[in-house]
């Protein structure tokens, strides 16, 4: 049985803090929606203020409350009644849940803001890559730097040596896959964005858990890819972005990576 609250967390956080992190996560999720929507277009994150993409009317602050505004407006713009994508409340809810899970799993430590940052990057990567088949440098490059710098924090579980090794192992492995697929398969199988995202995951998680994230991502991607071909939603030659699977692999590895690695290694003892 996997223990959700690790041994370092002797006093499980109070319900109040859990809910506070959930609410804070939803607010961050609201900002991530802006990143997801504007970054691929190269637009500023700060200006203009939130507006309806259909009628361009600026939103009141009370139409911008995570999830609740969506429910209250029944998924439609207050002014022009254009439908609001359900991706907005989904991202807010997902971010809130993951932030709550982070404090539940890692207790009150400096690792909580670090891992929250990693997950914010992963959420943006998932939704941008799924829609546009790109992963913005604006999230991966700062991710590599923040992940590495965080390894110098006191009692952070990943040493700076391991963080550096993570960048090289996870990023290097995908770089190798990219080179080999061009040489052997004569097609581009891995984008530069995937390589940089893997390097960022490596910086945050260290080489063991980031390598596991890549393996989990490849496994999830194959399962979904085969399923899509079987139900004929995709042709055999169509491209399925790897970023969302890699990001999901990283989230699994963040929470349960050490247990999964121990379980795997137990077969060889
Ligand atoms: Zn509108």
Boltz pocket constraint, residues with backbone or C-beta under 6 A from the ligand:
constraints:
  - pocket:
      binder: B
      contacts: [[A, 52], [A, 53], [A, 54], [A, 55], [A, 56], [A, 57], [A, 77], [A, 78], [A, 79], [A, 80], [A, 81], [A, 82]]
      max_distance: 6.0
